[in-house]
């Protein structure tokens, strides 16, 4: 079991493409992670500091609109508010199209997959309309640039990002003995602290107890997202006086952001974090039951390098099990649709030309019925990796329905017999070849190839 | 559903028919009776102390200065309890004996207060997670019902439903999906799935359900929770007797006054849609709404509550002996709380569920204690059924 270019694209990337050649080795795959692919710059998603201006403008306009009620200006402010709201909705839909186009055209499929993996590891959800367009910009600014560096850097960027602070109710959290609470009440909120331990770092099986959650929550108190900022800030008045002890380590009694950062750096290289996150990576990329020695080697690389992620990925890709021919995992719905577009050769020229509402209707809405509503995971634990979670009768039916009908609406379809080669390369089985040839129409032929377990698995 | 035609079709194509729960050993002669059970999973940890409120308690008011502000607005339930005002539309059900609450209960899950582990334990119905997850308790219940066919029990919606996962036959579907295939397209897909049991079974069941669906009604604009309720009622009026789905939105860490109100509004509409959809069969129905754990006794610093321990189960339906709060109330004094912070669970919620299952489906107490909820001691019958 050794490196295989088709498996590299299918298992670790966004699928085979008739346009983009697959990587030729592990070194090439890992090297490609460090710098953005050209498509990431030509097809852009606004960075968070830019996109959040819509939030500010919307908030401002809502205020003006309230003030204008009953006056002559009311119609005009109402119209402006409607336009801006539509723009913000459009922004979210454009980000979906951009994410598909990047997956379809990138020369580094693994960069896209890792970006999605870490965005899921650090799941955020928009809590209201004012932030509904900010998930993709969060990923663009806080996740994508940090996927190939030290985990501590990614952790600090993502777990303390304004979107995370908003999603996990951190901003109003104040130490029980803080100045703010003494003056006007309030108190602690444990949500972010709990998920930081349970999901982001050491894992629910890790060595922590309620008291660690509490202490970490006290340490985090003071990290806030102020409405008009683009970065988190620190309000010492909300901080709990005194030192906090998390997992046996006591952090500086000084109320400042650097104490919080110290704690995150400590958690980032904790052996339980290395084991938990390495196992999760292996389950997302290799197998629902990865060999223990693979996870151990990844965790060892983690600890040897202070959590340098490229070393961890290299350990995964150097392990023979990474290249096992049996494809055990199932592409989640977004990845299924993205890999279908890539195999069909649909990229910026075609998808970029679709009106935004049409792209949303063909490529966004169907994800719901497949079980993966775009940017709407159920909880902070994100989407599942287990194949069985995705292949239920209703979800698989939705995939089949999409495969049979949607490509036909988007393009002049290729001959299904040729399409087997484009979609599966040397991994296309004789059965898929036979089925593609036996279909009654092109749409059905392409549909059965896309809906086949051969294409669904990776 | 034209089962025979479906079976012949799939057997002729050799599509992993032998392993399918839809064609698992089936005794067509026996029927499971008229009683119906709906289990609604309230994902996110519903705050039992805010839904079924101990309004006479001074401690409760003191611990929840913001959340108790509208304490006098909800229906009086007797025994010092009042209903959250957002459930006022359900108060007539309470009066009619078709709604009850079980309070100060929980699963055996303690101390780590993780939603995900908490929900796994709630659905697995076992004592702890040390030996991993195998199947769900509703699935093991189905295993105790003689002659159960795949369309007896339905997991409905887009959520993963561990509660019905397992070896016993069951079906799953989401009301928003439709599957239209040409005969040739169907044959080709069956051929391609033959070597992959996971996809083979999903395809087979999808085809079976799609065939059994009534004509596609236009349901655009109908909210998700109502579509779940409609589909559940439609299945239960047919062959199905057991159904489960989930409602999210209960994780109210901040501004619980708003968040919980919205979640309860959806729950209220869901229950009423089930009642309306079930029509005369509502009298034979028990609906159990369960959640992974309760929330902290005290309101937190942000107008919400954090993850706690003891909570409440809500029961609905004509098969329920309603109009009362079932509880061995622990009190809310400092020393009476669990860990000084949570409502103390005084009984395992599985005991109430277990007695209910025994009564609804004629399953023996031994089977409940050994198979459905292994290791549980049922204890005395709380008598939640009418």
Interface residues (C-beta under 8 A of the other chain):
Chain A: X168 X169 X172 X173 X174 X176 X181 X185 X186 X187 X188 X189 X190 X191 X194 X198 X204 X209 X210 X213 X330 X368 X369 X371 X373 X378 X379 X381 X384 X387 X388 X389 X391 X392 X393 X394 X395 X396 X397 X398 X400 X401 X404 X431 X432 X434 X435 X438 X439 X440 X444 X447 X448 X451 X452 X453 X454 X456 X457
Chain B: X43 X44 X111 X112 X113 X114 X115 X116 X117 X158 X159 X160 X171 X172 X173 X174 X176 X177 X178 X179 X180 X181 X182 X184 X185 X188 X189 X191 X192 X193 X195 X196 X198 X199 X202 X203 X205 X206 X209 X210 X248 X251 X253 X254 X300 X301 X302 X304 X306 X307 X339
